[in-house]
Amino acid sequence: MKNSIYITKHGKLVRDENTIYFIEAGGEKHLLPVNKIEDIYAYGKITLTSQVISYFSEKGIPVHFFNKYGFYQASLYPREKFVSGTVLVNQAAHYLDKEKRIKLAQKFVDGAAGNIIRNLRRWKSDAEDIENLRGKIWLQDNIYGIMEVEGRIREIYYSKMDSLVPEEFKMRKRERHPPTNKMNALISFGNMLMYSTVLTEIYNTQLNPTISYLHEPSERRFSLSLDIAEIFKPIIVDRIIMKLVRKNMLNDSDFRKELNSVLLSDSGKKKFLQEYDNKLRSTIMHRGLGKKVSFRRLIRIECYKLIKHILGVEEYKPLIAWW
């Protein structure tokens, strides 16, 4: 099984023949086992040589870059290795056909809502109001209406999360640029991480990451990652956050204040990334496949399900956690 590499320190990536090293700003040298790397997440200031970029492209290793706030900035996205004209044409056709696009957008939001409800039940919190809102997803006939319902579901969900955490971790309202309290910092950090992981999994399929259905396609982002990430944020990111908070795994030193923002410190990032990596590696018994699969693999499977849908093989049904 290939692994993700998380770089939280400043330094540079260099190539010596067929070997890649990360050299910290202080001079410490780390060997990176290229053949065992799935993707790389760079949170420090990283310098890459053209030789490294070429080698990562050859090996199909995406590198995701984040700024000091933990916000996604860009990806070194290798040349696509799984290209299908049939998939691309059908993926675009489903975006251009209003009815088909709306149907997929509704499914993404419904999947997210189903996983939100599952979380609340796990946490012994009432979910009736969100269940009622979930039914309204299917009454919308435009993307704006679907996203409005999704926004309302998230608003209620976050208020319920607030009731389950200590005072210092209450969100009160969702703030992104920049986050101004600990919970907003955790959610923003986790969501950007989730977006990048989904992008890696899309890269390993025939899907084009720029053609999306719920989020509007844009020249500046891989918007299909945003669509698929909606399904996995509740069952991966939110569960990690609640574990960290409710088990008192975080302290004041894991956060830092900067002007009007609250950010994760290096120690906070390391704790979150460790839990995130553990979650992606952990496995569950898949009902349909009849075997154990990792959480990372679940994301890849979701991509395959979407391909089958746009090719008319099998209708897409979003993953809704049963565990």
BALOBA-1460 file (C-alpha; in Angstrom, 3 decimals):
// residues 323
<rec num="1" residu="m" x="0.000" y="0.000" z="0.000"/>
<rec num="2" residu="k" x="1.320" y="3.436" z="-0.944"/>
<rec num="3" residu="n" x="1.548" y="6.185" z="1.659"/>
<rec num="4" residu="s" x="0.923" y="9.910" z="1.835"/>
<rec num="5" residu="i" x="3.836" y="12.125" z="2.807"/>
<rec num="6" residu="y" x="3.135" y="15.210" z="4.944"/>
<rec num="7" residu="i" x="5.820" y="17.915" z="4.977"/>
<rec num="8" residu="t" x="5.323" y="20.539" z="7.672"/>
<rec num="9" residu="k" x="8.817" y="22.058" z="7.687"/>
<rec num="10" residu="h" x="10.585" y="24.454" z="5.309"/>
<rec num="11" residu="g" x="13.135" y="22.988" z="2.941"/>
<rec num="12" residu="k" x="13.724" y="21.684" z="-0.553"/>
<rec num="13" residu="l" x="13.121" y="18.540" z="-2.560"/>
<rec num="14" residu="v" x="16.063" y="17.380" z="-4.631"/>
<rec num="15" residu="r" x="16.719" y="14.460" z="-6.954"/>
<rec num="16" residu="d" x="19.856" y="12.330" z="-7.047"/>
<rec num="17" residu="e" x="19.420" y="9.992" z="-10.023"/>
<rec num="18" residu="n" x="16.328" y="7.937" z="-9.104"/>
<rec num="19" residu="t" x="16.233" y="9.012" z="-5.464"/>
<rec num="20" residu="i" x="14.344" y="11.963" z="-3.951"/>
<rec num="21" residu="y" x="15.438" y="13.681" z="-0.751"/>
<rec num="22" residu="f" x="13.771" y="16.303" z="1.391"/>
<rec num="23" residu="i" x="16.383" y="18.573" z="2.930"/>
<rec num="24" residu="e" x="15.135" y="20.681" z="5.833"/>
<rec num="25" residu="a" x="16.135" y="24.322" z="6.104"/>
<rec num="26" residu="g" x="18.424" y="23.283" z="8.966"/>
<rec num="27" residu="g" x="20.201" y="20.744" z="6.769"/>
<rec num="28" residu="e" x="18.630" y="17.481" z="7.989"/>
<rec num="29" residu="k" x="18.137" y="15.082" z="5.063"/>
<rec num="30" residu="h" x="15.241" y="12.646" z="4.580"/>
<rec num="31" residu="l" x="14.993" y="9.932" z="1.939"/>
<rec num="32" residu="l" x="11.574" y="9.701" z="0.253"/>
<rec num="33" residu="p" x="10.699" y="6.198" z="-1.052"/>
<rec num="34" residu="v" x="9.179" y="7.310" z="-4.361"/>
<rec num="35" residu="n" x="7.720" y="3.946" z="-5.303"/>
<rec num="36" residu="k" x="5.743" y="3.894" z="-2.053"/>
<rec num="37" residu="i" x="4.337" y="7.444" z="-2.241"/>
<rec num="38" residu="e" x="0.674" y="8.055" z="-3.102"/>
<rec num="39" residu="d" x="0.805" y="11.840" z="-2.808"/>
<rec num="40" residu="i" x="2.586" y="14.640" z="-0.944"/>
<rec num="41" residu="y" x="1.088" y="17.421" z="1.206"/>
<rec num="42" residu="a" x="3.404" y="20.413" z="1.617"/>
<rec num="43" residu="y" x="2.651" y="22.810" z="4.484"/>
<rec num="44" residu="g" x="6.085" y="24.384" z="4.698"/>
<rec num="45" residu="k" x="7.864" y="26.591" z="2.181"/>
<rec num="46" residu="i" x="9.173" y="24.023" z="-0.266"/>
<rec num="47" residu="t" x="11.577" y="24.474" z="-3.168"/>
<rec num="48" residu="l" x="11.438" y="21.901" z="-5.975"/>
<rec num="49" residu="t" x="13.942" y="21.473" z="-8.765"/>
<rec num="50" residu="s" x="12.810" y="20.827" z="-12.340"/>
<rec num="51" residu="q" x="14.323" y="17.346" z="-12.024"/>
<rec num="52" residu="v" x="12.047" y="16.586" z="-9.067"/>
<rec num="53" residu="i" x="8.974" y="17.893" z="-10.879"/>
<rec num="54" residu="s" x="9.786" y="15.782" z="-13.917"/>
<rec num="55" residu="y" x="10.311" y="12.668" z="-11.796"/>
<rec num="56" residu="f" x="7.073" y="13.124" z="-9.831"/>
<rec num="57" residu="s" x="5.211" y="13.579" z="-13.122"/>
<rec num="58" residu="e" x="6.780" y="10.412" z="-14.501"/>
<rec num="59" residu="k" x="5.789" y="8.462" z="-11.377"/>
<rec num="60" residu="g" x="2.290" y="9.989" z="-11.184"/>
<rec num="61" residu="i" x="2.719" y="11.575" z="-7.754"/>
<rec num="62" residu="p" x="0.540" y="14.657" z="-7.080"/>
<rec num="63" residu="v" x="1.980" y="17.290" z="-4.738"/>
<rec num="64" residu="h" x="-0.518" y="19.539" z="-2.913"/>
<rec num="65" residu="f" x="0.627" y="22.905" z="-1.559"/>
<rec num="66" residu="f" x="-0.949" y="24.805" z="1.360"/>
<rec num="67" residu="n" x="-0.289" y="28.278" z="2.735"/>
<rec num="68" residu="k" x="0.453" y="29.191" z="6.348"/>
<rec num="69" residu="y" x="-3.279" y="29.199" z="7.132"/>
<rec num="70" residu="g" x="-3.578" y="25.582" z="5.993"/>
<rec num="71" residu="f" x="-5.580" y="26.674" z="2.951"/>
<rec num="72" residu="y" x="-5.082" y="24.830" z="-0.310"/>
<rec num="73" residu="q" x="-3.084" y="26.844" z="-2.843"/>
<rec num="74" residu="a" x="-2.183" y="24.628" z="-5.780"/>
<rec num="75" residu="s" x="-1.253" y="21.137" z="-6.900"/>
<rec num="76" residu="l" x="1.537" y="19.735" z="-8.970"/>
<rec num="77" residu="y" x="-0.842" y="17.617" z="-11.020"/>
<rec num="78" residu="p" x="0.998" y="15.060" z="-13.171"/>
<rec num="79" residu="r" x="0.022" y="14.385" z="-16.748"/>
<rec num="80" residu="e" x="-3.104" y="12.256" z="-16.663"/>
<rec num="81" residu="k" x="-2.326" y="8.576" z="-17.110"/>
<rec num="82" residu="f" x="-5.883" y="7.251" z="-17.351"/>
<rec num="83" residu="v" x="-7.438" y="9.072" z="-20.286"/>
<rec num="84" residu="s" x="-10.780" y="8.151" z="-21.826"/>
<rec num="85" residu="g" x="-12.482" y="10.214" z="-24.507"/>
<rec num="86" residu="t" x="-15.744" y="8.392" z="-23.831"/>
<rec num="87" residu="v" x="-15.712" y="9.290" z="-20.137"/>
<rec num="88" residu="l" x="-14.745" y="12.901" z="-20.853"/>
<rec num="89" residu="v" x="-17.508" y="13.405" z="-23.417"/>
<rec num="90" residu="n" x="-20.140" y="11.863" z="-21.161"/>
<rec num="91" residu="q" x="-18.894" y="13.753" z="-18.103"/>
<rec num="92" residu="a" x="-19.255" y="17.028" z="-19.995"/>
<rec num="93" residu="a" x="-22.654" y="16.001" z="-21.382"/>
<rec num="94" residu="h" x="-23.962" y="15.454" z="-17.852"/>
<rec num="95" residu="y" x="-22.876" y="18.964" z="-16.937"/>
<rec num="96" residu="l" x="-24.447" y="20.547" z="-20.027"/>
<rec num="97" residu="d" x="-27.757" y="18.704" z="-19.565"/>
<rec num="98" residu="k" x="-29.554" y="20.683" z="-16.832"/>
<rec num="99" residu="e" x="-31.673" y="17.762" z="-15.634"/>
<rec num="100" residu="k" x="-28.713" y="15.379" z="-15.421"/>
<rec num="101" residu="r" x="-26.543" y="17.957" z="-13.658"/>
<rec num="102" residu="i" x="-29.208" y="18.770" z="-11.073"/>
<rec num="103" residu="k" x="-29.762" y="15.077" z="-10.376"/>
<rec num="104" residu="l" x="-26.075" y="14.553" z="-9.610"/>
<rec num="105" residu="a" x="-25.879" y="17.748" z="-7.539"/>
<rec num="106" residu="q" x="-28.850" y="16.534" z="-5.479"/>
<rec num="107" residu="k" x="-27.151" y="13.181" z="-4.921"/>
<rec num="108" residu="f" x="-23.945" y="14.790" z="-3.627"/>
<rec num="109" residu="v" x="-25.863" y="16.917" z="-1.138"/>
<rec num="110" residu="d" x="-28.102" y="14.025" z="-0.144"/>
<rec num="111" residu="g" x="-25.028" y="11.886" z="0.508"/>
<rec num="112" residu="a" x="-23.513" y="14.617" z="2.657"/>
<rec num="113" residu="a" x="-26.782" y="15.038" z="4.554"/>
<rec num="114" residu="g" x="-27.067" y="11.296" z="5.139"/>
<rec num="115" residu="n" x="-23.562" y="11.197" z="6.620"/>
<rec num="116" residu="i" x="-24.262" y="14.255" z="8.754"/>
<rec num="117" residu="i" x="-27.341" y="12.541" z="10.173"/>
<rec num="118" residu="r" x="-25.301" y="9.413" z="10.812"/>
<rec num="119" residu="n" x="-22.736" y="11.476" z="12.739"/>
<rec num="120" residu="l" x="-25.385" y="13.112" z="14.903"/>
<rec num="121" residu="r" x="-26.873" y="9.756" z="15.778"/>
<rec num="122" residu="r" x="-23.414" y="8.460" z="16.725"/>
<rec num="123" residu="w" x="-22.980" y="11.485" z="18.964"/>
<rec num="124" residu="k" x="-26.447" y="10.967" z="20.520"/>
<rec num="125" residu="s" x="-27.787" y="14.228" z="19.097"/>
<rec num="126" residu="d" x="-31.201" y="14.825" z="17.535"/>
<rec num="127" residu="a" x="-31.231" y="14.952" z="13.720"/>
<rec num="128" residu="e" x="-34.955" y="15.305" z="12.974"/>
<rec num="129" residu="d" x="-34.710" y="18.874" z="11.660"/>
<rec num="130" residu="i" x="-31.922" y="17.901" z="9.270"/>
<rec num="131" residu="e" x="-33.886" y="14.832" z="8.157"/>
<rec num="132" residu="n" x="-36.770" y="17.153" z="7.273"/>
<rec num="133" residu="l" x="-34.476" y="19.474" z="5.334"/>
<rec num="134" residu="r" x="-32.954" y="16.521" z="3.525"/>
<rec num="135" residu="g" x="-36.283" y="15.854" z="1.857"/>
<rec num="136" residu="k" x="-36.272" y="19.379" z="0.391"/>
<rec num="137" residu="i" x="-33.128" y="18.644" z="-1.620"/>
<rec num="138" residu="w" x="-35.239" y="16.755" z="-4.148"/>
<rec num="139" residu="l" x="-37.727" y="19.619" z="-4.519"/>
<rec num="140" residu="q" x="-35.138" y="22.020" z="-5.928"/>
<rec num="141" residu="d" x="-34.956" y="22.595" z="-9.666"/>
<rec num="142" residu="n" x="-31.758" y="24.648" z="-9.786"/>
<rec num="143" residu="i" x="-28.234" y="24.538" z="-8.367"/>
<rec num="144" residu="y" x="-28.706" y="27.664" z="-6.251"/>
<rec num="145" residu="g" x="-31.693" y="26.110" z="-4.478"/>
<rec num="146" residu="i" x="-29.796" y="22.880" z="-3.807"/>
<rec num="147" residu="m" x="-26.835" y="24.762" z="-2.344"/>
<rec num="148" residu="e" x="-29.161" y="26.886" z="-0.234"/>
<rec num="149" residu="v" x="-30.630" y="23.750" z="1.363"/>
<rec num="150" residu="e" x="-27.114" y="22.357" z="1.816"/>
<rec num="151" residu="g" x="-26.039" y="25.574" z="3.525"/>
<rec num="152" residu="r" x="-28.973" y="25.427" z="5.919"/>
<rec num="153" residu="i" x="-28.203" y="21.790" z="6.764"/>
<rec num="154" residu="r" x="-24.591" y="22.707" z="7.543"/>
<rec num="155" residu="e" x="-25.673" y="25.649" z="9.687"/>
<rec num="156" residu="i" x="-27.899" y="23.443" z="11.852"/>
<rec num="157" residu="y" x="-25.288" y="20.693" z="11.955"/>
<rec num="158" residu="y" x="-22.548" y="23.012" z="13.172"/>
<rec num="159" residu="s" x="-24.832" y="24.422" z="15.855"/>
<rec num="160" residu="k" x="-25.421" y="20.872" z="17.092"/>
<rec num="161" residu="m" x="-21.673" y="20.197" z="17.084"/>
<rec num="162" residu="d" x="-21.278" y="23.307" z="19.248"/>
<rec num="163" residu="s" x="-23.545" y="21.768" z="21.859"/>
<rec num="164" residu="l" x="-21.262" y="18.735" z="22.079"/>
<rec num="165" residu="v" x="-17.895" y="20.433" z="22.640"/>
<rec num="166" residu="p" x="-16.319" y="22.538" z="25.426"/>
<rec num="167" residu="e" x="-16.794" y="26.306" z="25.402"/>
<rec num="168" residu="e" x="-13.337" y="27.051" z="23.980"/>
<rec num="169" residu="f" x="-14.091" y="24.918" z="20.919"/>
<rec num="170" residu="k" x="-17.518" y="26.291" z="20.051"/>
<rec num="171" residu="m" x="-17.700" y="27.625" z="16.508"/>
<rec num="172" residu="r" x="-20.736" y="29.919" z="16.875"/>
<rec num="173" residu="k" x="-20.646" y="30.709" z="13.170"/>
<rec num="174" residu="r" x="-18.685" y="29.344" z="10.218"/>
<rec num="175" residu="e" x="-15.769" y="31.559" z="9.230"/>
<rec num="176" residu="r" x="-13.271" y="30.665" z="6.525"/>
<rec num="177" residu="h" x="-10.972" y="33.482" z="5.412"/>
<rec num="178" residu="p" x="-9.500" y="33.532" z="7.920"/>
<rec num="179" residu="p" x="-10.854" y="31.328" z="10.732"/>
<rec num="180" residu="t" x="-11.112" y="33.295" z="13.971"/>
<rec num="181" residu="n" x="-11.478" y="30.494" z="16.522"/>
<rec num="182" residu="k" x="-10.227" y="26.990" z="17.171"/>
<rec num="183" residu="m" x="-13.137" y="25.039" z="15.688"/>
<rec num="184" residu="n" x="-13.152" y="27.073" z="12.481"/>
<rec num="185" residu="a" x="-9.405" y="26.535" z="12.199"/>
<rec num="186" residu="l" x="-9.831" y="22.767" z="12.555"/>
<rec num="187" residu="i" x="-12.659" y="22.559" z="10.023"/>
<rec num="188" residu="s" x="-10.883" y="24.716" z="7.440"/>
<rec num="189" residu="f" x="-7.673" y="22.730" z="7.812"/>
<rec num="190" residu="g" x="-9.469" y="19.399" z="7.515"/>
<rec num="191" residu="n" x="-11.663" y="20.411" z="4.587"/>
<rec num="192" residu="m" x="-8.684" y="21.581" z="2.531"/>
<rec num="193" residu="l" x="-6.925" y="18.317" z="3.298"/>
<rec num="194" residu="m" x="-9.986" y="16.334" z="2.238"/>
<rec num="195" residu="y" x="-10.274" y="18.284" z="-1.019"/>
<rec num="196" residu="s" x="-6.659" y="17.428" z="-1.876"/>
<rec num="197" residu="t" x="-7.029" y="13.729" z="-1.070"/>
<rec num="198" residu="v" x="-10.100" y="13.505" z="-3.304"/>
<rec num="199" residu="l" x="-8.102" y="15.192" z="-6.079"/>
<rec num="200" residu="t" x="-5.428" y="12.490" z="-5.783"/>
<rec num="201" residu="e" x="-8.060" y="9.774" z="-6.073"/>
<rec num="202" residu="i" x="-9.681" y="11.454" z="-9.097"/>
<rec num="203" residu="y" x="-6.241" y="11.560" z="-10.727"/>
<rec num="204" residu="n" x="-6.097" y="7.772" z="-10.478"/>
<rec num="205" residu="t" x="-9.330" y="7.370" z="-12.454"/>
<rec num="206" residu="q" x="-10.572" y="8.487" z="-15.874"/>
<rec num="207" residu="l" x="-12.559" y="11.427" z="-14.475"/>
<rec num="208" residu="n" x="-11.678" y="15.005" z="-15.346"/>
<rec num="209" residu="p" x="-11.358" y="16.996" z="-12.090"/>
<rec num="210" residu="t" x="-12.479" y="20.297" z="-13.645"/>
<rec num="211" residu="i" x="-15.973" y="19.172" z="-14.716"/>
<rec num="212" residu="s" x="-18.335" y="19.248" z="-11.749"/>
<rec num="213" residu="y" x="-22.037" y="19.337" z="-10.974"/>
<rec num="214" residu="l" x="-22.791" y="20.849" z="-7.571"/>
<rec num="215" residu="h" x="-19.973" y="23.405" z="-7.595"/>
<rec num="216" residu="e" x="-19.541" y="25.549" z="-10.666"/>
<rec num="217" residu="p" x="-16.535" y="24.578" z="-12.803"/>
<rec num="218" residu="s" x="-13.753" y="27.161" z="-12.683"/>
<rec num="219" residu="e" x="-10.429" y="27.738" z="-14.399"/>
<rec num="220" residu="r" x="-8.782" y="28.113" z="-10.995"/>
<rec num="221" residu="r" x="-9.888" y="24.985" z="-9.192"/>
<rec num="222" residu="f" x="-10.538" y="21.270" z="-9.532"/>
<rec num="223" residu="s" x="-14.222" y="21.611" z="-8.746"/>
<rec num="224" residu="l" x="-15.163" y="17.925" z="-8.995"/>
<rec num="225" residu="s" x="-13.014" y="17.430" z="-5.887"/>
<rec num="226" residu="l" x="-15.323" y="19.832" z="-4.056"/>
<rec num="227" residu="d" x="-18.372" y="17.807" z="-5.138"/>
<rec num="228" residu="i" x="-17.060" y="14.433" z="-3.989"/>
<rec num="229" residu="a" x="-15.464" y="15.850" z="-0.829"/>
<rec num="230" residu="e" x="-18.944" y="16.873" z="0.403"/>
<rec num="231" residu="i" x="-19.723" y="13.197" z="0.986"/>
<rec num="232" residu="f" x="-16.538" y="12.436" z="2.909"/>
<rec num="233" residu="k" x="-16.055" y="15.542" z="5.050"/>
<rec num="234" residu="p" x="-18.610" y="14.422" z="7.686"/>
<rec num="235" residu="i" x="-17.340" y="10.856" z="8.065"/>
<rec num="236" residu="i" x="-13.623" y="11.661" z="7.902"/>
<rec num="237" residu="v" x="-12.869" y="15.291" z="8.792"/>
<rec num="238" residu="d" x="-15.678" y="15.933" z="11.279"/>
<rec num="239" residu="r" x="-15.182" y="12.651" z="13.096"/>
<rec num="240" residu="i" x="-11.461" y="13.357" z="13.447"/>
<rec num="241" residu="i" x="-12.184" y="16.818" z="14.843"/>
<rec num="242" residu="m" x="-14.697" y="15.537" z="17.372"/>
<rec num="243" residu="k" x="-12.256" y="12.846" z="18.484"/>
<rec num="244" residu="l" x="-9.448" y="15.366" z="18.958"/>
<rec num="245" residu="v" x="-11.688" y="17.765" z="20.867"/>
<rec num="246" residu="r" x="-13.790" y="15.435" z="22.970"/>
<rec num="247" residu="k" x="-10.828" y="13.298" z="24.028"/>
<rec num="248" residu="n" x="-8.833" y="16.391" z="25.039"/>
<rec num="249" residu="m" x="-6.073" y="15.622" z="22.552"/>
<rec num="250" residu="l" x="-5.513" y="19.310" z="21.782"/>
<rec num="251" residu="n" x="-4.199" y="22.110" z="23.988"/>
<rec num="252" residu="d" x="-3.479" y="25.824" z="23.626"/>
<rec num="253" residu="s" x="-0.009" y="25.177" z="22.217"/>
<rec num="254" residu="d" x="-1.617" y="23.454" z="19.213"/>
<rec num="255" residu="f" x="-3.029" y="26.790" z="18.041"/>
<rec num="256" residu="r" x="-1.533" y="30.200" z="17.377"/>
<rec num="257" residu="k" x="-3.109" y="33.619" z="17.006"/>
<rec num="258" residu="e" x="-2.084" y="35.856" z="14.153"/>
<rec num="259" residu="l" x="-3.745" y="39.263" z="13.700"/>
<rec num="260" residu="n" x="-7.464" y="38.456" z="13.459"/>
<rec num="261" residu="s" x="-7.075" y="34.730" z="12.868"/>
<rec num="262" residu="v" x="-6.567" y="31.492" z="14.795"/>
<rec num="263" residu="l" x="-4.411" y="28.866" z="13.085"/>
<rec num="264" residu="l" x="-3.099" y="25.429" z="13.874"/>
<rec num="265" residu="s" x="0.491" y="25.511" z="15.137"/>
<rec num="266" residu="d" x="3.074" y="22.999" z="13.916"/>
<rec num="267" residu="s" x="2.173" y="20.665" z="16.781"/>
<rec num="268" residu="g" x="-1.529" y="21.029" z="16.001"/>
<rec num="269" residu="k" x="-0.962" y="20.241" z="12.331"/>
<rec num="270" residu="k" x="1.053" y="17.161" z="13.218"/>
<rec num="271" residu="k" x="-1.672" y="15.851" z="15.528"/>
<rec num="272" residu="f" x="-4.367" y="16.409" z="12.922"/>
<rec num="273" residu="l" x="-2.308" y="14.923" z="10.090"/>
<rec num="274" residu="q" x="-1.499" y="11.834" z="12.168"/>
<rec num="275" residu="e" x="-5.174" y="11.209" z="12.885"/>
<rec num="276" residu="y" x="-6.063" y="11.906" z="9.260"/>
<rec num="277" residu="d" x="-3.477" y="9.467" z="7.941"/>
<rec num="278" residu="n" x="-4.633" y="6.834" z="10.429"/>
<rec num="279" residu="k" x="-8.228" y="7.318" z="9.301"/>
<rec num="280" residu="l" x="-7.389" y="6.937" z="5.598"/>
<rec num="281" residu="r" x="-5.480" y="3.743" z="6.348"/>
<rec num="282" residu="s" x="-8.172" y="2.234" z="8.586"/>
<rec num="283" residu="t" x="-10.543" y="-0.273" z="7.029"/>
<rec num="284" residu="i" x="-14.184" y="-1.287" z="7.170"/>
<rec num="285" residu="m" x="-16.057" y="-4.285" z="5.799"/>
<rec num="286" residu="h" x="-17.634" y="-3.102" z="2.559"/>
<rec num="287" residu="r" x="-21.192" y="-4.337" z="2.227"/>
<rec num="288" residu="g" x="-21.208" y="-4.448" z="-1.555"/>
<rec num="289" residu="l" x="-17.726" y="-5.873" z="-2.112"/>
<rec num="290" residu="g" x="-17.806" y="-8.268" z="0.828"/>
<rec num="291" residu="k" x="-14.253" y="-7.409" z="1.869"/>
<rec num="292" residu="k" x="-12.383" y="-4.868" z="3.947"/>
<rec num="293" residu="v" x="-11.433" y="-1.614" z="2.215"/>
<rec num="294" residu="s" x="-9.612" y="1.453" z="3.495"/>
<rec num="295" residu="f" x="-11.248" y="4.854" z="3.807"/>
<rec num="296" residu="r" x="-8.940" y="6.104" z="1.053"/>
<rec num="297" residu="r" x="-10.173" y="3.295" z="-1.169"/>
<rec num="298" residu="l" x="-13.774" y="4.310" z="-0.469"/>
<rec num="299" residu="i" x="-13.028" y="7.635" z="-2.169"/>
<rec num="300" residu="r" x="-11.647" y="5.865" z="-5.250"/>
<rec num="301" residu="i" x="-14.707" y="3.609" z="-5.335"/>
<rec num="302" residu="e" x="-16.928" y="6.701" z="-5.248"/>
<rec num="303" residu="c" x="-15.141" y="7.965" z="-8.361"/>
<rec num="304" residu="y" x="-15.721" y="4.637" z="-10.122"/>
<rec num="305" residu="k" x="-19.410" y="4.770" z="-9.205"/>
<rec num="306" residu="l" x="-19.654" y="8.216" z="-10.777"/>
<rec num="307" residu="i" x="-18.000" y="6.928" z="-13.965"/>
<rec num="308" residu="k" x="-20.540" y="4.101" z="-14.189"/>
<rec num="309" residu="h" x="-23.340" y="6.648" z="-13.797"/>
<rec num="310" residu="i" x="-22.196" y="8.999" z="-16.548"/>
<rec num="311" residu="l" x="-21.625" y="6.025" z="-18.865"/>
<rec num="312" residu="g" x="-25.163" y="4.774" z="-18.203"/>
<rec num="313" residu="v" x="-23.986" y="1.515" z="-16.636"/>
<rec num="314" residu="e" x="-25.392" y="1.960" z="-13.131"/>
<rec num="315" residu="e" x="-27.141" y="4.829" z="-11.367"/>
<rec num="316" residu="y" x="-24.951" y="6.657" z="-8.910"/>
<rec num="317" residu="k" x="-25.798" y="6.246" z="-5.227"/>
<rec num="318" residu="p" x="-23.640" y="8.282" z="-2.831"/>
<rec num="319" residu="l" x="-21.881" y="6.555" z="0.011"/>
<rec num="320" residu="i" x="-23.808" y="6.914" z="3.265"/>
<rec num="321" residu="a" x="-22.038" y="5.480" z="6.298"/>
<rec num="322" residu="w" x="-23.560" y="2.476" z="8.022"/>
<rec num="323" residu="w" x="-20.866" y="2.353" z="10.708"/>
